[in-house]
Amino acid sequence: MISCPIQDITVQPYTKQQNGTWYPVQLKLSNGHTLEIRHQYADFIQFSRLIHQQFSLSRAELPKIKKQHNFLKKGAQKCLERQRELQDFCRHLLLLAPVVTCSPVFLSFFSAAPAIATASYSSLKRAFSLKSSRKQQHQDLAEISSAFTRPLTLSISPHEQQCHAQNVNRSNRCSTTSTTSTASSSILFSSSLNSTDEDDTIKLKIIYDVQNIIIIRVSRSVSLDQLRSQVIQKFALINIMLPDQLVLRTVDCARYSSGSGSSIICSVPADHDSSTDMLISDEQDLSRAMLLKWNTLQKVTLRCVV
């Protein structure tokens, strides 16, 4: 019988770093090894959402990690409560059946860490290895490994860098919007009201076409419905109406750019190979992207599929 390769999970006190607030997670493996990974609180929210959807779990089986806005609590107190919440979540997680704790989504989350992803994955893979043939499991694990090691780079224009510098102090929670318009293009920048924690946000550049682009900052725990709503509203401001069930696609602006490499406009040739792109059409797609593709990125470029 297959058993979970992780015997115990301990969530350590949070650490503040330049790129955010992190919760170190100590893992005790079945082979006797101990290793440590780290995740942000928003990563746990997306993981909780994904694993509940994939296995149809009840709240009694596994409590949901949900972002709660309690502005009366100080930063340290809030982080301490989150640590307790995450520890309780992990305790319930290990009580679940092996179909959950040996699943690719479970193993990928506990092997994904910015600094030590490769080492963590190797340790988990060795702990999970079976003497019997499990071809499909190895294929799934290979896909997970590929997801952690595949690089994604974005081209950033001087214009975008300037906008980032002007908005570096994001402690002001008011929504700010400015529009740059020319005869041929409209680019709209927006700071999202949903972005309550600076270290839990990601900047999204969303392209309708080479003439119409919006840039928003959202929480890493944002749901697809919330993201769609914001995108649809922002494009409506520049007179572009999008469908309620909007589908987005990742774009690698490092490979395809309009004009010079410094242009903020990223256009994709019609004949380009889209097999490396990722469609965001449902909640699981967004959760997987946040956890496996964008967990170490500050900016991501997406394109509307219309």
N, C-alpha and C positions, 0 to 999 in steps of 0.2 A: 504493500500500500504506500502511495506517495505521501510524504509528510512535508510540512512547511520547513524550508531550510533555515528559517529564523526562529530561534527559541524564545528570545526575549527582546523587547524594545523599550528603551529608556529615553525619554525626552529631557534633554539637559536645559539649564537656564539659558535664556536668549543671549545673543551677542550682537552688539551694534557694530556694523562695519560701514564703509563708505557707500556701498551699494545696497544698504538696507539692514533690516533686522532679521537675524537668522536664528533658527532653533536647531542646535546640534542634536542628532539622534544617534544614540549608541545601540548597535545591533550585536546580539550574541547569537552566533551561528551554531547550527547543529554539529559542525565539525570541530567545535571548540574555539574557533577564532572569534575575535571581537574587532569590530570596525566601527567607524563613525562617519555618518554622512550629515548633511544639513539641508534644511528646507525653510522657505519662508511660509508664513501663515497662509498666504494666498495659495501656495502649492497644495497644502492640505485641503483647502476648500475645493479646489478643482478635483483632487484625487477622491475626496468623499463623494462629490457629485457623480464622478465617473463610475466608481465602484458600486454605488447604489443603483445607478441606471443599468449597469451591465448585469448585475446579479439579482436585481429586484429585492433588495434587502429591506427589512422593516427597521424602524427606529429602535425597537427593542433589541434586535440583533446587532445593530451598529448605529450609534448616534451620529447624526449629521453634523459636520463642521459648517457653521453658518456665520458669516460676518455680522457681528452685532455692533451697532453704532451707539456707544455709550461715551458721550463727550465729557461726562463729569469725572471720569476716572483718569488718573495720571498715567503717563506712559509706562512706568515700571509696574504699576498695579495691573494695568491692562495686559501687559506681557506675561505677568505671573499667572493671571487667570487663564490666558491662552495656553500657557505651558501645561497647566492642570487639565484643561480641556483636551489638548492633544494627547496627553498621557492616557487619559481615560479612553479616548478614541482608539489608540494603539492597543490597549489592553483588550478591548472588545474585538478588535481586528484579529488578534491571534487566536481567539476562541472560535473563529469561523471555520467552516469545512475546508479541506485541502483544495477543493475546486476553486475556492477564492484565494487562499493563501499561497497556492502554487501557480496561480494564473500569471500570464505575462504582464497584465496591468499592475498587479501587486509587486512582482519582482522588479519591474522597471522603475516603479516609484522609489523603492528602497535601494536601488543601485544608482539613482540619478543624483549627482551632486556636482557642483561646478568644478571643484578642485580635484576630486578623487573618483570621478565617475568610472573610469576604466578599472581601477583597482577594486572598487566596490563590486562592479559587475563581475569581474573575474572570480572574486571570492564567492559571490552568490551562485555563480554558474557551477563552480566546483562543488559547493555544498548541495546543489540541486541535482548533480549528475547521477544517473541511474545506470545500473549494470545492464538492465534490459533495454531494448531498442525503443526509443521514444522519438521517432523522426520528426513528428509534427512539433513537439515541444522544442526540439533543437532549432527548428526553423523559426519558431516564434521568438526564441531567445536571440537568434542571430539578427532578426529584424530589430529587436530592442537595442542590441549592441550598436547596430548601424545608426539607429536614431540618435544615440548619444554622441557618436563620433563624427557624424556628417556635419561639416561646417556650413554656416549660413551668414554671409556678410552682406551688408547693405551700403549703398552709396549715399553719403550725406552731403548736401549742398551747403555752401557758405550761408545761404539764406536760412536754411533750416537750423544751422548751428547758431545763427544770430537770434532766431526765435527762441531756441532753447536757453540761451544765455539770458535773454530778457525775462524769461519765466522761471528762472532757476529757483526762486523762492516760491514754492508751491504750498506754503502753509496757509495762505489765504484761500479759503474754500469757496469763494465766490466764483461764479461762472464768468469767464472772460472770452470774448469772441472778437476777432478782427478779420477783415476780408481784404485780400489783395486782388484787384481785378484789372485786367488789360482787355484790349479788343479781342484777344484770342483765347484767354484762359481765365479761370477763377480758382483761387486756392484759398480755402477757408481753414483757419486755425482755431481750435477750441480747447479749453480746459474743462474737463468733465466734472460735474457735481458729484459723481459717484467716486471720485478719487479722494478718499479720505485719509489714506496713509501714503506718504511720499514713497516709501520703499515697497509698496504693494501695487505700483502702477506700471503701465507700459504705454509707450507712445505708438499709435497706429497711423500710418499714412495710407489712406484708402483712395484708390483711383477709380473714377468712372470712365474717363478717357483722358487723353493727353492734355486736354484743355480744362478738365474739371477734377479737382483733387481736394480732399479734406484731410486735416490732421487733427486727431483727437488723442487725449490721454484718458485711459480708463483703468479701473481696478483690475488686477490680475484674476480676481475672483468673479468678474463680470459674467453674467449668463448670456447665452446667445440672444435671447429675447431683448435683454437690455441693450446689448451691443447693436442689434438690428435697429432698435428704436432710435438710438442716438445717431446712427449713420443715416437713416432715412430722414430724420429731422434736419440734420446738418445739410444734406444735399438739397432738401426742400428750400433752404434759404438761398440757394443759387439756382432755383427753378428747375431742379431735376427730381422727378417723381420716381421712386423705386418701389418694387413690390414688397408686401409685408414679409413674405418668406424669402428674403434676400439671401443669396448664396455668395460667399466670398472665396477668393482663391489667393494663395500665397504667390508672391512675385519676388524673384531674385534680381534686384536692381544692379547687382554687381556684374551680371552678365548682359543685361539689356538696359540701355539708357538712351534717352532722346537727346540728340545733339552731343554736347560735350559731357564728359563723365561727371561734371559738377552740377549738372542740371537737376533740379528737384523733381522734374517730371520724368517718370519712368514708363516707357512704352514697351510693349511686348510684341515682337513680330508674329504675324499670323501663322507662320510655318515653324515656330519654335517648338521644341520638345516639351510638352506639358507634363510628362510622366513624373518629373521631379517636383511638380507643384502639388499643393495640398488643398483640397476643397473643404471649406467650412460650411456644411449644410445642416448639421444638427448639433445638439448639445455635446455629444461625445466627441465630435470632431474638434470643437473648440477646447474642450478639456484636455484632449490628447495633445493638441498644439501647445497649450499653455504649459503642460507638464514636460513634454518630451522635446519640443522644438524651440520654444521661446523662453524657457526658464532662466537662461543666462543672458538674454537679450534685453536691451532697453528700448529698441525701436524695431518695428516690423512693417513691411509694406504688403498691402493686400489690394486686390482688384475686384470690383463688382462683376459678377457673372450675369450678364443681361442678354 
